């Protein structure tokens, strides 16, 4: 079973950037910056599940941020493939020419933020577009959302608590709900050029439902995700320099019709995510 989790995109916190400029800029200066997203998910007994996406973050003069997907690939083990979409789907994803899709990250409408459904990204989007974009959204929000209190970090070593959040979605034959009671954000390092921030939610309670198909009954996974992101921000421009998970583990119990509770498998899954500048 392939199991991919949306790592706390915190859609309830999708708000406009703060107006006051703290030590760490809460909105990048206008411009286009290119990045590569990579992820690997390790589930014992199965091939590693991977994504690789080339994308741009485009910030306008008002601080709004759009992600432009240039290339997207996925792999099970070492076998990479490139998803294809119909002409109609490409149009609904606002793709044209070299852009496969354009996705608004800041500022999200309430409709887009509520469940990351059609208003966020067309439901025809393949997994290699959608799932990486949820991690990218999460990283962007760490910086720009006032709810994460990055503006309260005024010296190296300073930290602040942020409020609880929840997120939900139902697409790609999967339903998910997740919630965290809060977490801690820390200014881990600061020099003249770069501010390094660690963002760590408290353990997230997760319920994941793989909907029934002709060949498989409905499968439910419940448990906890424990993860954290490190984000490096350029002090002069507020631009994302790079970001990566410092930890990401999931402890889950599987249930399905006819499976006795004492026979329920336990899954221990790990993920690694990185966002690096693209040459």
Buried (B, 14 or more C-beta within 10 A) or exposed (E): EEBBBBBBBBBBBBBBBBEEEBBBBBBBEEEEBEBBBBBBBBBEEBEBBBBBBBBBBBBEEEBBBBBBBBBBBBBEEEEEEEEEBEEEBBEBBBBEEEBBBBBBBBBBEEEBBBBBBBBBBBEBBBBBBBBBBBBBBBBBBBBBBBBBBBBBBEEBEBBBEBBBBBBBBBBBEBBBBBBBEEBBBBBBBBEEEBBBBBBBBBBBBBBBBBEEEEEEEEBBBBBBBBBBBBBBBBBEBBBBBBBBBEEBBBBBEBBBEEEEEEEBEEBEBBBBBBBEEBE
